[in-house]
Every structure is written in C-alpha cells, then in structure tokens.
Amino acid sequence: MKGIKKSLTEEYLYLDFSHQVEGCIFPLHTSATLFLLSYCDCKIFKVCLVLTRESTDVSLLSVVSQDVEIQIISRQELPPIVQNCCLPAVVETPDNFCRAGLAVVLRHIIQKSCETDPSKKEILELLGFKKTCLKACAEVSQWTRLCETTIPLAIENFLKESFDQHPTIPAEILQLEKKLSEPVRVHNDDKLRRQKLKQQKAARVGPSLAQEKIKSQVHGQETSEDLDSSSRSLELQVALSKLTIQKEPATPNKEPSHIRKVNASDLPPLEHVFAEGLYFTLTDIILLPCIHHFLLIICKKLSEKLIEFPLLATWYQRIQEVPRVKTAASQCGIHFFQLPELPSTSNEPHPNLNEAPGVEEQNELSFMGGPRPTMTKLMEKGIEAVFSPHPCPTWTLDWDRLPAAVSPKEGKMSSDRALRKQQQLNNLVYVVASQAKPGDRIVDFCSGGGHVGIVLAHMLPLCQVTLIENKELSLIRAKKRSDELGLSNIWFIQANMEYFTGMFNIGVALHACGVATDMVIELCIKTRASFVTCPCCYGFIQNTSKFNFPKSEQFKKTLSYKEHMILCRFADQTAVQLPAPRRLVGKQCMCLVDLDRARAAEEHGYSVQVISMEPESCSPKNNMIMGVPI
C-alpha cells in the first residue's frame, strides 16, 4: 500500500471517513474508535482513514492526536481481505487475519493497549464484569445491536434531517433513555446497597460525618479532572474507583449488625450511573460521540425537547467526571458543552418512554404439552418428516494420509469426539468438494477452531477459503493450525456475519447455533451462493429483528409462531442418553424445522435437500441442509 512500510509486527486500523462536523470525524463509529485510541493513549496502530467519497480534508489531521500515525487512502487501496468487510477493521501483517466490526475492533484495541503496557490494568475495566462487555454478537444480542449499530446510524440520519419542521426523535434514543431508568444489576449488588443504606443513615447524623464515612468505603485516586468526591454519590465513587490503579488493596469493612440484618428487599436501589449500570464501560465509549451530537443539536434546534431526556443529560454530565475523558474527547474534536439546567420533573416517565420498545425483549411463550398435535396438523397438510437420500453415505477422507494439523484430533478434544468430528467433516467435505470449481470462494461461517475450513483449504488448493468467527481465541487456534500446514489460500476474519460483505460461491456452516444457521442461508441467498449447513441449538430459535418463524409460506399457512417454537424446543431432545422413542420424536421435529428452512430457500429460487449425516451417531444434531441456486 502506498506510503506505508510494513513489518511483521505491525497492525493497521482502517476507518471510514466521510466528513467532519465541528472538528469531529464522521461516521460516528470512526469518532468512537479515535476517542478510544486517545483514551487508552494507544499508539501501536497505523491508522488509515478510508475515503467514502472522493474528497480530502487536510484539516482533519488537527483533530487527531499527533502521536497517532494517520494516512488517508481510497477504498481501492485497502488490502483484499478488508475489502470484504465493513469498517472499522484491523489487519495484522501479512494480510490474512482481519478483525472487523465496531465492538470487535474496540475490544481488540483495549486488549492490545494492555498487552503493550501491562501497567494500564484499569483500561481492562472497560470490558466490564468477566470482560464480556459487547462480546455477544449483534445478531443475537439486542443490546449489542442497539449500541454498536442502530444508535450511531439513527443519530447520523437524525443529523441529516431538516429542522424547519420538528423531526421525529429516533426510537433508539427513547430506548436508551428507558434503559437508563431501569434498576441497576451488578454482581456485588447486595454489598453496595448495604453501603448505600449505611451512607444514608450516616447522612441523617451529620453531613460532615457522612462524608468521612463515604471516603472510607471507596479508595480511589483523585486527578485534576475529578470533582470533589464529597459531592458524588456512592455509586459514582465506586464506578470511578474502578478506573484508577489501587496502590494498596482496600481494607475489608464489616457492616454494623443493624445494616447486615436488613432484608434485601428493604435495601435502597442503586443509582443508574453509566450505560450498563454502575460502571464506565466500552458501551459508554461508543455512545459518547453519538449522545454528544444528539444533545448538541437538541440544544441548538429543539431546546424544548431537552426536558424529555433527563437521564441522558445526567449521563452526559457524569461521563465528563471520568478521568481522561475530557482530554481524550478534545483530542478527537469532541468539545463538551454546558447543558442548560433542567427544571425539576415528576417521577412519572415521559409519555414517549412508554412507546419505546424494551432493549432485551424476549419471546415469552408458555409451552404446554408435546409436539404431536403440531406434527399431526402438518401431516394433514401433506408435510411429513421425510429426508432426502444421502448422496454418498460411505465416502470418507483418508485421514491417516492427511497431515496431522488437518485432523480435528489436533484440537483439544477426546479421541471419541475427534472421531465423530471426522465423520461430520466427511459429510460436509464431500458435498462441498463435489460442487467446488477452481477459483471458487468458499466461506466457513461460525468456523470455530477451523475444523471445516482448514480441511477444505487443504483439499481444494485452487479455491480461496475464508473462515468467519466471532470468538477470537478459536480463530487464533485455527490460524496456528493453518500456519503449520503452510496454507496460502485461507483468510481469517473475526467478525459478526453482518460485517462480511464479500462475494462467494459456497457457504458452509457446521453446527451454527440457533438463528445463525438462518443468517448463513440468508447471506448465501443474497449472493446466489450454494450452501451446506448443519444446524444446531434448535431450542434457541426465536423471532428476531431479521427473522420471523415459521419462515416459509407453506408453514406459515399451517402453523402459528407458538406451534413452530414447540417443534424447535423438542428438536433439541436428541441426546444419546434419552430414551429411543423420545429421540425419534426429536429427530422428526428437527426435520420439520429444517424443512421450513428448505421451503423458504426454495421460494427464493433454490433447489434444497434435507438429509441426515452418515453415520447418524456422528452427532445428535446430524441434519444437513444443502441448497443450490437454480
């Protein structure tokens, strides 16, 4: 790539650049990424701003920390692997391992910052309890999707609207305001609530005594950006103490007996301090540029609307108290402004909040009885659990002649499980190899440790194989095996499926969980690619923002959503330890669920078969759905 000297240890960070608003770079996911780099004081990435339109703006360099190396490039200059992904993306040299998508990239920046400088342990606190903040992929987590994609996009669209007539407030902002009003749940909830009760009782004795007791509860370091700790709530003090390095461990404090005896139901609730509850996390990093620009335009153009968002306004003021936030924001062109004082409001929620959908709404259905009435109903319409014949039930790879790194026995699994995995691979590899042509692009979705993709890359050296997986450690293990084999026709992409935008000829997925199988089939249909999928975790299937079940018109005319979910729940009852009659019913339910998927694909111009892998003992989830565009 022009103007950049590469070394084996370099990592390149590619960010979209469309325009600037008052010094802040857009799109908002780029602004959030630059803010995190500045907040972490991270200088280990070569940053490339990728033009989304043919125009350059040299003034942008003034809004990015001068310690960060910046280059402006066109999309045509991106490495080939990145051209198949949505930005932001990080690529290690040589260019065959890519991390794409906002949450994945930001989590990687945090981890690399701490690896480079282990003294930055407080940076890891951005990943939250058990380091799981925004780890769940946006396809299945409504909260991740809201913060990672829908809020930034909604704010960008809102800023483009004409304000001559009052525009509609984005529903996603209403959802966030509603989220901030919900009770806080943290792993040490009881302990903190008892500390708060103790603080409240002490406050009744005397303000000065209360302040001393509060200070003894939370040991934190004050910085030049801190406000006087005596003016902070217990929750905010605890939250900020997480972000400072503790030179000495806090001394455990046993609560007085009258505090310990209070029932949990009588303890005061914790104040919702930051986006995910009590602690400042990666979610707040992403939301900062979004909410900043939203509140800025509200104050300038729709000031009468500000009263509708008291919790967002409070969050905006609180986040400025976090150490290093103001400095990092100013380096990225985010200049905090003073919000006007809001009039006191009642405890009644704003009417708009009642219309906002919940962030983590689930399909709460009551399942009573077995699947037989549903199966009978389908049978009356001529729909039965019948499989297509297997194209070659006895075919097998010659595993003894293959390099050791190709075999799943090289992974961390027992010999029995490795044998079953080999049997599963025999089925998938036969179907893919019989369809693949030289030059074809094959994508292994939800690739895990690369059992399918590595075998395909080895067996089909004239095809390009791409492994897509959300879990970093699994993909790193796959790359290690690939490096041992010296494979040159393989790419590794850590990303949610929605961030992969490349064209391909065959999509494959072994045991993609729940609706992940439906996402694979949808991506294949979108690109008119063949697909070979082996579904798993039928019990996790439910309606999402992308899919409604049943999927096919034939099944929709016969079954309700609840009836279809009954089939899904019983389709998971195929474990070997279950009685044979129960496993048979489970197998029939699996077949019916997959027939619905097959019929839906046929409605999009595909020839589809549902077969059973051989031998069936290779897995309790042994169905295969094979689709070829007509």
C-alpha positions as CSV (number, residue, x, y, z in Angstrom):
1,M,0.0,0.0,0.0
2,K,1.3,3.4,-0.9
3,G,3.4,5.3,1.6
4,I,3.3,2.6,4.3
5,K,6.3,0.5,5.2
6,K,5.1,-2.8,6.7
7,S,6.8,-5.0,9.3
8,L,5.7,-8.4,10.6
9,T,4.5,-6.9,13.9
10,E,2.5,-4.0,12.5
11,E,-1.2,-3.8,12.8
12,Y,-3.3,-1.5,10.5
13,L,-6.5,0.1,11.6
14,Y,-8.9,1.1,8.8
15,L,-11.6,3.6,9.5
16,D,-14.3,5.2,7.3
17,F,-14.0,8.9,6.7
18,S,-16.9,10.8,5.2
19,H,-16.9,14.3,6.6
20,Q,-16.4,16.4,9.7
21,V,-18.9,18.3,11.9
22,E,-17.3,21.0,14.1
23,G,-14.0,19.1,14.1
24,C,-15.4,15.7,14.9
25,I,-14.9,13.0,12.2
26,F,-17.8,11.1,10.8
27,P,-19.2,8.4,10.6
28,L,-19.7,8.0,14.3
29,H,-18.1,4.6,14.6
30,T,-14.9,6.3,13.4
31,S,-15.2,9.0,16.0
32,A,-15.8,6.4,18.8
33,T,-12.7,4.5,17.6
34,L,-10.4,7.5,17.6
35,F,-11.8,8.5,21.0
36,L,-10.8,5.1,22.4
37,L,-7.3,5.3,20.9
38,S,-6.9,8.6,22.6
39,Y,-8.4,7.5,25.9
40,C,-6.1,4.4,26.0
41,D,-3.2,6.5,24.9
42,C,-2.7,3.8,22.3
43,K,0.0,4.4,19.6
44,I,0.6,0.9,18.3
45,F,-1.7,1.0,15.3
46,K,-1.1,2.6,11.9
47,V,-4.4,4.4,11.3
48,C,-5.8,4.7,7.8
49,L,-8.8,6.9,7.1
50,V,-10.6,5.5,4.1
51,L,-12.5,8.0,2.0
52,T,-16.1,7.2,1.4
53,R,-16.3,9.9,-1.2
54,E,-13.7,11.4,-3.5
55,S,-12.7,14.4,-1.4
56,T,-9.9,15.1,1.0
57,D,-9.8,17.4,4.0
58,V,-6.3,18.2,5.3
59,S,-7.7,19.9,8.4
60,L,-8.8,16.6,9.8
61,L,-5.3,15.9,10.9
62,S,-5.6,18.6,13.5
63,V,-8.4,16.8,15.4
64,V,-6.5,13.6,15.9
65,S,-3.7,13.2,18.4
66,Q,-0.4,14.0,16.7
67,D,1.1,10.9,18.4
68,V,-1.1,8.7,16.1
69,E,0.2,8.0,12.6
70,I,-2.5,8.8,10.1
71,Q,-2.9,8.2,6.4
72,I,-5.7,9.0,4.1
73,I,-6.4,6.3,1.4
74,S,-9.1,5.3,-1.1
75,R,-11.1,2.1,-0.7
76,Q,-9.3,0.6,-3.7
77,E,-6.1,0.7,-1.6
78,L,-7.5,-1.5,1.1
79,P,-6.0,-5.0,1.4
80,P,-8.2,-7.6,-0.4
81,I,-9.3,-9.2,2.9
82,V,-10.5,-5.8,4.2
83,Q,-12.4,-5.1,1.0
84,N,-14.7,-8.0,2.0
85,C,-15.6,-6.4,5.3
86,C,-17.4,-3.4,6.8
87,L,-15.2,-0.9,8.6
88,P,-13.7,-0.4,11.1
89,A,-11.2,-3.2,10.6
90,V,-7.8,-4.2,12.0
91,V,-5.4,-6.3,9.9
92,E,-2.2,-8.0,11.1
93,T,0.6,-8.3,8.5
94,P,0.8,-10.5,6.5
95,D,-2.8,-9.5,5.4
96,N,-4.7,-12.8,6.1
97,F,-6.1,-12.1,9.6
98,C,-8.7,-9.4,10.0
99,R,-10.9,-8.2,12.8
100,A,-13.9,-6.3,11.6
101,G,-16.9,-4.5,13.2
102,L,-17.0,-1.8,15.9
103,A,-17.3,-3.9,19.0
104,V,-14.7,-6.5,17.9
105,V,-12.2,-3.8,16.9
106,L,-12.7,-1.7,20.1
107,R,-12.3,-4.8,22.3
108,H,-9.1,-5.6,20.4
109,I,-7.7,-2.0,20.9
110,I,-8.3,-2.3,24.7
111,Q,-6.6,-5.7,24.9
112,K,-3.6,-4.7,22.8
113,S,-3.2,-1.5,24.9
114,C,-2.9,-3.6,28.0
115,E,-0.6,-6.1,26.4
116,T,1.7,-3.4,25.2
117,D,1.7,-1.6,28.6
118,P,0.7,-4.0,31.4
119,S,0.5,-1.1,33.8
120,K,-2.7,0.0,32.2
121,K,-4.8,-2.5,34.1
122,E,-7.6,0.0,34.7
123,I,-8.2,0.0,30.9
124,L,-9.3,-3.6,31.1
125,E,-12.2,-2.4,33.3
126,L,-13.8,-1.0,30.1
127,L,-14.6,-4.6,29.2
128,G,-16.9,-5.0,32.3
129,F,-17.5,-7.8,34.6
130,K,-16.0,-11.1,33.3
131,K,-14.7,-9.0,30.4
132,T,-17.9,-9.6,28.4
133,C,-19.0,-6.0,27.5
134,L,-20.4,-6.1,24.0
135,K,-18.9,-9.5,23.4
136,A,-22.3,-11.1,22.4
137,C,-22.7,-10.6,18.7
138,A,-25.2,-8.1,17.4
139,E,-27.2,-10.8,15.5
140,V,-28.4,-12.3,18.8
141,S,-27.9,-9.5,21.4
142,Q,-30.4,-6.7,21.1
143,W,-28.3,-4.6,23.5
144,T,-25.1,-5.0,21.4
145,R,-27.1,-4.2,18.2
146,L,-28.6,-1.1,19.8
147,C,-25.2,0.3,20.9
148,E,-23.0,-0.9,18.1
149,T,-25.1,-0.2,15.0
150,T,-28.6,1.2,15.4
151,I,-27.9,4.2,17.7
152,P,-24.9,5.5,15.7
153,L,-26.9,5.1,12.4
154,A,-30.0,6.7,13.9
155,I,-28.1,9.7,15.1
156,E,-26.3,10.2,11.8
157,N,-29.7,10.0,10.0
158,F,-31.2,12.4,12.6
159,L,-28.4,15.0,12.0
160,K,-29.2,14.9,8.2
161,E,-32.8,15.9,8.7
162,S,-34.2,19.3,8.1
163,F,-35.1,21.1,11.3
164,D,-37.6,23.5,9.7
165,Q,-40.3,21.2,10.8
166,H,-39.7,19.2,14.0
167,P,-38.2,15.9,13.1
168,T,-39.1,12.7,14.9
169,I,-36.8,11.8,17.8
170,P,-35.1,8.4,16.9
171,A,-36.8,5.5,18.6
172,E,-33.3,4.2,19.6
173,I,-32.7,7.3,21.8
174,L,-36.0,6.7,23.5
175,Q,-34.9,3.1,24.1
176,L,-31.7,4.3,25.7
177,E,-33.5,6.8,27.9
178,K,-35.7,3.9,29.0
179,K,-32.7,1.7,29.6
180,L,-31.2,4.3,31.9
181,S,-34.3,4.3,34.1
182,E,-34.1,0.5,34.8
183,P,-32.8,-0.9,38.1
184,V,-29.1,-1.5,38.2
185,R,-27.9,-5.1,38.5
186,V,-24.2,-5.8,39.4
187,H,-22.5,-8.9,40.8
188,N,-22.0,-7.4,44.2
189,D,-25.4,-5.7,44.3
190,D,-26.2,-6.6,48.0
191,K,-22.9,-5.3,49.4
192,L,-23.1,-2.0,47.6
193,R,-26.8,-1.5,48.6
194,R,-25.9,-2.0,52.2
195,Q,-23.1,0.5,51.9
196,K,-25.6,2.9,50.5
197,L,-28.0,2.3,53.4
198,K,-25.2,2.9,55.8
199,Q,-24.4,6.2,54.0
200,Q,-28.0,7.3,54.1
201,K,-28.2,6.6,57.8
202,A,-24.9,8.4,58.4
203,A,-26.2,11.4,56.5
204,R,-29.0,11.8,58.9
205,V,-26.4,12.0,61.7
206,G,-24.5,14.8,60.2
207,P,-23.2,15.8,56.7
208,S,-19.5,16.0,57.8
209,L,-19.6,12.6,59.4
210,A,-21.3,11.1,56.4
211,Q,-18.6,12.4,54.1
212,E,-15.8,10.9,56.1
213,K,-17.6,7.5,56.2
214,I,-18.2,7.6,52.4
215,K,-14.5,8.3,51.8
216,S,-13.6,5.3,54.0
217,Q,-15.7,3.0,51.8
218,V,-14.1,3.6,48.4
219,H,-10.3,4.0,48.0
220,G,-9.7,6.0,44.8
221,Q,-7.1,8.4,43.4
222,E,-8.2,11.9,42.7
223,T,-7.0,13.5,39.5
224,S,-7.1,17.0,38.1
225,E,-10.3,16.1,36.2
226,D,-12.1,14.9,39.3
227,L,-14.7,16.9,41.2
228,D,-14.7,17.0,44.9
229,S,-15.6,13.4,46.0
230,S,-17.8,14.6,48.7
231,S,-20.3,15.8,46.1
232,R,-20.5,12.4,44.5
233,S,-22.9,9.6,45.2
234,L,-21.6,6.3,46.5
235,E,-22.4,4.7,43.1
236,L,-20.3,7.2,41.2
237,Q,-17.4,6.9,43.6
238,V,-17.4,3.1,43.3
239,A,-17.6,3.4,39.5
240,L,-14.7,5.8,39.2
241,S,-12.5,3.8,41.7
242,K,-12.6,1.0,39.1
243,L,-10.7,3.3,36.7
244,T,-7.8,4.2,38.9
245,I,-4.9,2.0,39.9
246,Q,-5.0,1.0,43.5
247,K,-1.6,1.2,45.2
248,E,-2.8,-0.6,48.2
249,P,-5.7,-3.1,48.5
250,A,-8.8,-1.8,50.1
251,T,-9.3,-3.0,53.7
252,P,-12.5,-5.1,54.0
253,N,-15.1,-3.3,56.2
254,K,-17.7,-5.3,58.0
255,E,-21.0,-3.6,58.1
256,P,-22.7,-2.9,61.5
257,S,-25.1,-5.6,62.7
258,H,-28.1,-3.3,62.2
259,I,-27.1,-2.9,58.5
260,R,-26.4,-6.6,58.0
261,K,-29.9,-7.6,59.4
262,V,-31.8,-5.5,56.9
263,N,-33.7,-7.7,54.4
264,A,-32.5,-7.4,50.8
265,S,-36.0,-6.2,49.7
266,D,-35.7,-3.2,52.0
267,L,-32.3,-2.0,50.8
268,P,-32.2,1.2,48.7
269,P,-31.8,0.6,44.9
270,L,-28.5,1.6,43.2
271,E,-28.4,4.7,41.0
272,H,-28.0,4.0,37.3
273,V,-24.7,5.8,36.7
274,F,-23.4,4.7,33.3
275,A,-24.9,3.0,30.2
276,E,-24.6,-0.6,31.5
277,G,-25.5,0.3,35.1
278,L,-22.8,1.1,37.6
279,Y,-19.5,1.1,35.8
280,F,-18.0,3.0,33.0
281,T,-17.5,0.6,30.1
282,L,-16.8,0.3,26.4
283,T,-20.5,0.9,25.8
284,D,-20.1,4.5,27.2
285,I,-17.1,5.0,24.8
286,I,-19.3,4.1,21.8
287,L,-22.2,6.2,23.0
288,L,-20.2,9.3,23.8
289,P,-19.9,10.8,20.3
290,C,-23.5,9.8,19.5
291,I,-25.1,11.4,22.5
292,H,-22.8,14.4,22.3
293,H,-24.0,15.2,18.8
294,F,-27.6,14.4,19.6
295,L,-27.7,16.7,22.7
296,L,-25.8,19.4,20.8
297,I,-28.4,19.5,18.0
298,I,-31.3,19.3,20.5
299,C,-30.0,22.3,22.4
300,K,-29.4,24.3,19.2
301,K,-32.5,23.5,17.3
302,L,-35.0,21.8,19.6
303,S,-34.3,23.1,23.1
304,E,-37.8,22.5,24.3
305,K,-37.2,18.7,23.8
306,L,-34.3,18.5,26.2
307,I,-36.6,18.1,29.1
308,E,-37.7,14.7,27.6
309,F,-34.2,13.3,28.2
310,P,-33.2,14.0,31.8
311,L,-31.3,10.7,32.2
312,L,-29.3,11.1,29.0
313,A,-28.4,14.7,30.1
314,T,-27.3,13.4,33.5
315,W,-25.2,10.6,31.9
316,Y,-23.6,13.3,29.6
317,Q,-22.6,15.3,32.6
318,R,-21.4,12.3,34.6
319,I,-19.2,11.0,31.8
320,Q,-17.2,14.2,32.0
321,E,-16.1,13.3,35.5
322,V,-14.4,10.1,34.3
323,P,-10.6,10.6,34.4
324,R,-9.0,11.3,31.0
325,V,-12.4,11.6,29.2
326,K,-12.3,15.3,28.7
327,T,-8.7,15.2,27.4
328,A,-9.3,12.3,25.1
329,A,-12.5,13.9,23.7
330,S,-10.9,17.2,22.9
331,Q,-8.1,15.5,21.0
332,C,-10.8,13.9,18.8
333,G,-12.8,17.1,18.1
334,I,-15.5,16.3,20.8
335,H,-15.8,19.5,22.8
336,F,-18.1,19.2,25.7
337,F,-20.7,21.9,26.3
338,Q,-22.7,23.0,29.3
339,L,-26.3,21.8,29.2
340,P,-28.9,24.2,30.4
341,E,-30.3,23.5,33.8
342,L,-33.4,21.3,33.5
343,P,-36.5,22.1,35.6
344,S,-37.3,19.5,38.2
345,T,-39.7,16.9,36.9
346,S,-42.0,14.4,38.5
347,N,-41.1,10.8,38.9
348,E,-43.6,9.9,36.1
349,P,-41.8,8.7,32.9
350,H,-42.2,10.8,29.8
351,P,-45.1,9.5,27.6
352,N,-42.6,8.7,24.8
353,L,-40.8,6.2,27.0
354,N,-43.9,4.1,27.3
355,E,-43.8,3.8,23.5
356,A,-40.2,2.8,23.3
357,P,-39.6,-1.0,22.9
358,G,-37.6,-2.8,25.6
359,V,-33.9,-3.3,24.9
360,E,-33.9,-7.0,25.7
361,E,-37.4,-8.1,24.9
362,Q,-37.7,-11.9,24.7
363,N,-40.4,-14.0,23.3
364,E,-42.1,-15.1,26.5
365,L,-44.2,-18.1,25.4
366,S,-45.7,-20.7,27.6
367,F,-45.1,-24.2,26.2
368,M,-47.5,-26.9,27.3
369,G,-47.8,-30.4,26.0
370,G,-45.9,-32.3,23.4
371,P,-45.3,-31.7,19.7
372,R,-47.6,-34.5,18.3
373,P,-50.6,-32.2,17.8
374,T,-48.4,-29.8,15.8
375,M,-46.9,-32.7,13.8
376,T,-50.4,-34.1,13.1
377,K,-51.5,-30.7,11.9
378,L,-48.6,-30.6,9.4
379,M,-49.3,-34.1,8.3
380,E,-52.9,-33.2,7.4
381,K,-51.4,-30.6,5.1
382,G,-49.1,-33.2,3.5
383,I,-46.0,-32.1,5.3
384,E,-44.1,-35.0,6.8
385,A,-40.6,-35.5,8.3
386,V,-39.0,-37.2,5.3
387,F,-35.4,-36.9,4.5
388,S,-33.8,-36.9,1.0
389,P,-31.3,-39.8,0.3
390,H,-27.7,-39.2,1.2
391,P,-25.6,-38.6,-2.0
392,C,-22.7,-40.8,-0.8
393,P,-23.2,-42.3,2.7
394,T,-19.9,-44.4,2.7
395,W,-17.5,-41.8,1.4
396,T,-14.7,-40.8,3.8
397,L,-11.5,-38.8,3.7
398,D,-8.3,-40.8,4.2
399,W,-7.5,-39.3,7.5
400,D,-4.4,-41.4,8.1
401,R,-2.7,-39.9,5.0
402,L,-3.6,-36.3,5.8
403,P,-1.1,-34.0,7.7
404,A,-1.7,-34.1,11.5
405,A,-2.7,-30.4,11.6
406,V,-5.7,-31.1,9.3
407,S,-7.3,-33.6,11.7
408,P,-9.6,-32.4,14.5
409,K,-7.5,-34.8,16.7
410,E,-5.0,-31.9,16.9
411,G,-7.6,-29.9,18.8
412,K,-8.4,-30.1,22.5
413,M,-11.0,-32.9,22.3
414,S,-11.2,-36.6,23.3
415,S,-10.4,-39.3,20.8
416,D,-14.1,-40.3,20.6
417,R,-15.2,-36.8,20.0
418,A,-12.5,-36.3,17.4
419,L,-13.7,-39.4,15.6
420,R,-17.3,-38.1,15.5
421,K,-15.9,-34.7,14.2
422,Q,-14.1,-36.6,11.4
423,Q,-17.4,-38.3,10.5
424,Q,-19.2,-35.0,10.4
425,L,-16.5,-33.5,8.2
426,N,-16.7,-36.4,5.8
427,N,-20.3,-35.4,5.1
428,L,-19.7,-31.7,4.6
429,V,-16.4,-32.0,2.7
430,Y,-17.9,-34.5,0.2
431,V,-20.8,-32.2,-0.7
432,V,-18.6,-29.0,-0.9
433,A,-15.9,-30.8,-2.9
434,S,-18.4,-32.2,-5.4
435,Q,-19.7,-28.6,-6.1
436,A,-16.5,-26.5,-5.9
437,K,-14.6,-25.4,-9.0
438,P,-11.1,-23.9,-9.3
439,G,-11.2,-20.3,-8.4
440,D,-14.3,-20.6,-6.2
441,R,-14.6,-18.7,-3.0
442,I,-15.8,-20.8,0.0
443,V,-16.8,-19.3,3.3
444,D,-16.8,-21.3,6.5
445,F,-19.3,-19.4,8.7
446,C,-19.2,-19.8,12.5
447,S,-15.9,-21.6,11.9
448,G,-14.8,-22.1,15.5
449,G,-11.3,-23.7,15.5
450,G,-11.4,-24.1,11.7
451,H,-12.2,-27.9,11.5
452,V,-14.2,-27.4,8.3
453,G,-12.3,-24.6,6.7
454,I,-8.8,-26.0,7.2
455,V,-9.8,-29.3,5.7
456,L,-11.4,-27.6,2.7
457,A,-8.4,-25.2,2.2
458,H,-6.1,-28.3,2.2
459,M,-8.2,-30.4,-0.1
460,L,-9.1,-27.6,-2.5
461,P,-5.8,-25.6,-3.0
462,L,-7.3,-23.8,-6.1
463,C,-10.1,-22.3,-4.0
464,Q,-10.0,-19.4,-1.6
465,V,-11.4,-20.3,1.8
466,T,-12.4,-17.7,4.3
467,L,-13.1,-18.5,8.0
468,I,-15.5,-16.2,9.8
469,E,-15.8,-16.5,13.6
470,N,-16.8,-14.1,16.4
471,K,-14.6,-15.8,19.1
472,E,-11.0,-14.5,18.9
473,L,-9.3,-17.5,20.6
474,S,-11.0,-20.0,18.4
475,L,-9.8,-18.2,15.3
476,I,-6.3,-17.8,16.6
477,R,-6.1,-21.6,17.1
478,A,-7.3,-22.1,13.6
479,K,-4.6,-19.8,12.2
480,K,-2.0,-21.6,14.2
481,R,-3.0,-24.9,12.5
482,S,-3.1,-23.2,9.1
483,D,0.4,-21.8,9.6
484,E,1.7,-25.3,10.5
485,L,0.3,-26.5,7.2
486,G,1.7,-23.6,5.2
487,L,-1.7,-22.8,3.6
488,S,-1.7,-19.8,1.4
489,N,-5.4,-19.9,0.2
490,I,-7.0,-19.1,3.5
491,W,-8.3,-16.0,5.3
492,F,-9.3,-15.5,8.9
493,I,-12.0,-12.8,9.8
494,Q,-13.0,-12.2,13.4
495,A,-16.4,-10.5,12.9
496,N,-20.1,-10.9,13.2
497,M,-21.6,-12.3,10.0
498,E,-23.3,-8.9,9.2
499,Y,-19.9,-7.3,8.8
500,F,-18.8,-9.7,6.0
501,T,-19.8,-8.2,2.6
502,G,-17.7,-10.2,0.2
503,M,-18.9,-12.3,-2.7
504,F,-18.5,-16.0,-2.6
505,N,-19.7,-19.2,-4.3
506,I,-20.3,-21.7,-1.5
507,G,-21.2,-21.1,2.1
508,V,-20.8,-23.8,4.7
509,A,-21.6,-23.9,8.5
510,L,-21.2,-26.8,10.8
511,H,-23.4,-26.5,13.9
512,A,-24.2,-22.9,13.6
513,C,-26.2,-22.1,16.7
514,G,-29.9,-21.2,16.6
515,V,-30.7,-18.5,14.1
516,A,-27.1,-18.3,13.0
517,T,-28.0,-21.1,10.5
518,D,-30.7,-18.9,9.1
519,M,-28.3,-16.0,8.8
520,V,-25.9,-18.2,6.8
521,I,-28.6,-19.3,4.4
522,E,-29.8,-15.7,4.0
523,L,-26.2,-14.5,3.2
524,C,-25.9,-17.3,0.6
525,I,-29.2,-16.5,-1.0
526,K,-28.2,-12.8,-1.1
527,T,-25.1,-13.6,-3.1
528,R,-26.7,-16.6,-5.0
529,A,-24.2,-18.9,-3.5
530,S,-24.7,-22.6,-2.8
531,F,-25.0,-23.6,0.9
532,V,-24.3,-26.6,3.1
533,T,-25.4,-26.2,6.7
534,C,-25.6,-28.4,9.7
535,P,-28.0,-26.7,12.2
536,C,-27.7,-26.8,16.0
537,C,-29.3,-25.5,19.1
538,Y,-32.9,-25.5,17.7
539,G,-34.2,-24.5,21.2
540,F,-32.5,-21.1,20.8
541,I,-34.5,-20.3,17.7
542,Q,-36.9,-17.4,18.1
543,N,-38.2,-14.3,16.3
544,T,-35.5,-11.6,15.8
545,S,-35.2,-8.3,14.1
546,K,-34.2,-10.2,11.0
547,F,-36.3,-13.3,11.0
548,N,-39.8,-14.4,11.8
549,F,-40.8,-18.0,12.2
550,P,-42.2,-20.1,10.5
551,K,-40.2,-18.8,7.5
552,S,-41.8,-20.5,4.5
553,E,-45.3,-19.6,3.2
554,Q,-46.3,-23.2,3.3
555,F,-45.5,-23.5,7.1
556,K,-46.9,-20.0,7.8
557,K,-50.3,-21.1,6.4
558,T,-50.3,-24.1,8.8
559,L,-48.6,-23.2,12.0
560,S,-48.6,-20.3,14.4
561,Y,-45.3,-18.9,15.8
562,K,-46.0,-20.7,19.1
563,E,-46.6,-24.1,17.4
564,H,-43.4,-23.7,15.4
565,M,-41.5,-22.9,18.6
566,I,-42.8,-26.1,20.1
567,L,-41.2,-28.0,17.3
568,C,-37.9,-26.1,17.9
569,R,-37.9,-26.9,21.6
570,F,-38.5,-30.7,21.1
571,A,-36.0,-30.7,18.2
572,D,-33.2,-30.3,20.8
573,Q,-34.2,-33.6,22.5
574,T,-32.0,-35.9,20.6
575,A,-29.2,-36.6,23.1
576,V,-28.0,-40.2,23.2
577,Q,-28.9,-40.6,26.9
578,L,-32.6,-40.0,26.2
579,P,-35.0,-42.9,25.5
580,A,-35.1,-44.0,21.9
581,P,-38.8,-43.1,21.3
582,R,-38.1,-39.6,22.6
583,R,-35.0,-39.2,20.4
584,L,-37.1,-40.3,17.4
585,V,-39.7,-37.6,18.1
586,G,-36.8,-35.1,18.5
587,K,-35.3,-36.2,15.1
588,Q,-38.7,-35.7,13.4
589,C,-39.0,-32.2,14.9
590,M,-35.5,-31.4,13.6
591,C,-36.5,-32.5,10.2
592,L,-39.7,-30.4,10.2
593,V,-37.9,-27.2,11.4
594,D,-35.3,-27.7,8.6
595,L,-37.9,-28.4,6.0
596,D,-39.4,-25.0,6.8
597,R,-35.9,-23.5,6.2
598,A,-35.7,-25.5,3.0
599,R,-39.1,-24.4,1.7
600,A,-38.2,-20.8,2.4
601,A,-35.0,-21.1,0.4
602,E,-36.9,-22.8,-2.5
603,E,-39.2,-19.7,-2.6
604,H,-36.0,-17.7,-3.5
605,G,-35.1,-19.9,-6.4
606,Y,-33.1,-22.7,-4.8
607,S,-33.1,-26.5,-5.1
608,V,-32.9,-27.7,-1.5
609,Q,-32.5,-31.1,0.2
610,V,-32.6,-32.0,3.9
611,I,-30.5,-35.1,4.5
612,S,-29.2,-37.0,7.6
613,M,-25.5,-37.3,8.0
614,E,-23.9,-40.7,8.0
615,P,-23.4,-42.3,10.4
616,E,-26.2,-40.7,12.4
617,S,-24.3,-41.4,15.5
618,C,-21.7,-38.8,14.5
619,S,-23.8,-36.1,16.3
620,P,-27.2,-35.7,17.9
621,K,-27.6,-32.7,15.6
622,N,-27.0,-34.7,12.3
623,N,-29.2,-32.9,9.8
624,M,-27.7,-31.2,6.7
625,I,-29.5,-28.6,4.5
626,M,-28.0,-28.4,1.0
627,G,-29.1,-25.7,-1.3
628,V,-28.1,-24.8,-4.9
629,P,-29.4,-21.8,-6.8
630,I,-31.4,-22.8,-9.9
